[in-house]
Amino acid sequence: QVQLVESGGGLVQAGGSLRLSCTASGRTFTINTMAWYRQAPGKQRELVASITPSYSPVYADSVRGRFTILRDNAKKMIYLQMNSLKVEDTAVYYCNYVPVVDGYWGQGTQVTVSS
Protein backbone atom coordinates (compact mmCIF):
# COMPACT_ATOMS: atom_id res chain seq x y z
CA GLN A 1 0.00 0.00 0.00
CA VAL A 2 1.68 3.17 -1.20
CA GLN A 3 1.04 6.33 0.72
CA LEU A 4 2.34 9.83 0.04
CA VAL A 5 1.74 12.44 2.71
CA GLU A 6 2.47 16.11 2.15
CA SER A 7 2.86 18.76 4.82
CA GLY A 8 4.28 22.21 5.43
CA GLY A 9 1.91 24.43 3.51
CA GLY A 10 0.40 27.61 4.84
CA LEU A 11 -0.30 31.28 4.31
CA VAL A 12 2.67 33.52 3.55
CA GLN A 13 3.20 36.97 2.17
CA ALA A 14 4.76 37.50 -1.22
CA GLY A 15 8.52 37.31 -0.93
CA GLY A 16 8.33 34.85 1.93
CA SER A 17 9.44 31.24 2.21
CA LEU A 18 7.97 27.85 2.99
CA ARG A 19 9.37 24.33 3.15
CA LEU A 20 7.18 21.45 2.11
CA SER A 21 7.76 17.84 3.09
CA CYS A 22 6.55 14.58 1.61
CA THR A 23 6.80 11.18 3.24
CA ALA A 24 6.62 8.08 1.06
CA SER A 25 5.82 4.61 2.26
CA GLY A 26 5.03 1.23 0.84
CA ARG A 27 7.16 1.26 -2.31
CA THR A 28 10.84 1.19 -3.08
CA PHE A 29 11.79 4.82 -2.84
CA THR A 30 15.46 4.95 -3.64
CA ILE A 31 15.12 3.82 -7.27
CA ASN A 32 12.34 6.21 -8.28
CA THR A 33 12.36 9.78 -9.52
CA MET A 34 10.11 11.85 -7.29
CA ALA A 35 8.49 15.18 -7.93
CA TRP A 36 6.40 18.01 -6.60
CA TYR A 37 3.30 18.98 -8.55
CA ARG A 38 0.82 21.77 -7.95
CA GLN A 39 -2.70 22.63 -8.96
CA ALA A 40 -4.01 26.17 -8.80
CA PRO A 41 -7.75 26.90 -8.84
CA GLY A 42 -9.16 26.48 -12.33
CA LYS A 43 -5.89 25.16 -13.73
CA GLN A 44 -4.46 21.78 -14.59
CA ARG A 45 -1.99 20.11 -12.30
CA GLU A 46 1.59 20.89 -13.31
CA LEU A 47 5.02 19.55 -12.48
CA VAL A 48 7.02 21.96 -10.36
CA ALA A 49 10.27 20.10 -9.72
CA SER A 50 11.61 16.58 -9.88
CA ILE A 51 14.63 14.80 -8.46
CA THR A 52 16.23 11.57 -9.58
CA PRO A 53 17.47 8.82 -7.26
CA SER A 54 20.96 10.25 -7.77
CA TYR A 55 19.78 13.68 -6.60
CA SER A 56 19.68 15.44 -9.98
CA PRO A 57 16.96 18.11 -9.95
CA VAL A 58 14.87 19.54 -12.76
CA TYR A 59 12.71 22.64 -12.34
CA ALA A 60 9.84 24.26 -14.16
CA ASP A 61 10.82 27.58 -15.68
CA SER A 62 8.37 29.38 -13.40
CA VAL A 63 10.19 28.31 -10.21
CA ARG A 64 13.79 27.89 -11.28
CA GLY A 65 16.08 29.94 -9.06
CA ARG A 66 13.46 30.25 -6.31
CA PHE A 67 12.59 26.67 -5.39
CA THR A 68 14.90 23.83 -4.38
CA ILE A 69 13.91 20.16 -4.36
CA LEU A 70 15.70 17.84 -1.98
CA ARG A 71 15.43 14.19 -1.08
CA ASP A 72 16.50 11.99 1.80
CA ASN A 73 16.56 8.38 0.64
CA ALA A 74 17.15 7.04 4.13
CA LYS A 75 14.02 8.73 5.44
CA LYS A 76 12.02 8.22 2.23
CA MET A 77 11.23 11.90 2.11
CA ILE A 78 11.39 14.71 -0.38
CA TYR A 79 11.27 18.41 0.34
CA LEU A 80 10.54 21.59 -1.52
CA GLN A 81 12.20 24.74 -0.24
CA MET A 82 10.28 27.66 -1.68
CA ASN A 83 11.79 31.13 -1.51
CA SER A 84 10.74 34.47 -2.98
CA LEU A 85 7.18 33.24 -3.18
CA LYS A 86 4.80 34.94 -5.57
CA VAL A 87 1.02 35.21 -5.56
CA GLU A 88 0.97 32.97 -8.62
CA ASP A 89 2.57 30.17 -6.57
CA THR A 90 -0.73 29.79 -4.72
CA ALA A 91 -1.89 26.20 -5.23
CA VAL A 92 -2.29 22.81 -3.64
CA TYR A 93 1.07 21.07 -3.75
CA TYR A 94 1.40 17.31 -4.15
CA CYS A 95 4.23 14.84 -4.35
CA ASN A 96 4.21 11.81 -6.63
CA TYR A 97 6.47 9.69 -8.72
CA VAL A 98 7.75 10.40 -12.20
CA PRO A 99 5.92 9.28 -14.19
CA VAL A 100 2.84 10.00 -12.13
CA VAL A 101 0.97 7.10 -10.60
CA ASP A 102 -2.62 8.29 -10.47
CA GLY A 103 -3.61 6.07 -7.59
CA TYR A 104 -0.92 7.52 -5.35
CA TRP A 105 -2.11 11.12 -5.06
CA GLY A 106 -2.33 12.28 -1.47
CA GLN A 107 -4.39 15.11 -0.07
CA GLY A 108 -1.74 17.69 -0.86
CA THR A 109 -0.83 20.74 1.14
CA GLN A 110 -2.26 24.20 0.48
CA VAL A 111 0.12 27.07 -0.17
CA THR A 112 -1.42 30.52 -0.25
CA VAL A 113 0.68 33.56 -1.05
CA SER A 114 -0.84 36.93 -0.31
CA SER A 115 0.16 40.22 -1.92
Disulfide bonds with the S-S distance in Angstrom:
Cys22-Cys95 1.91
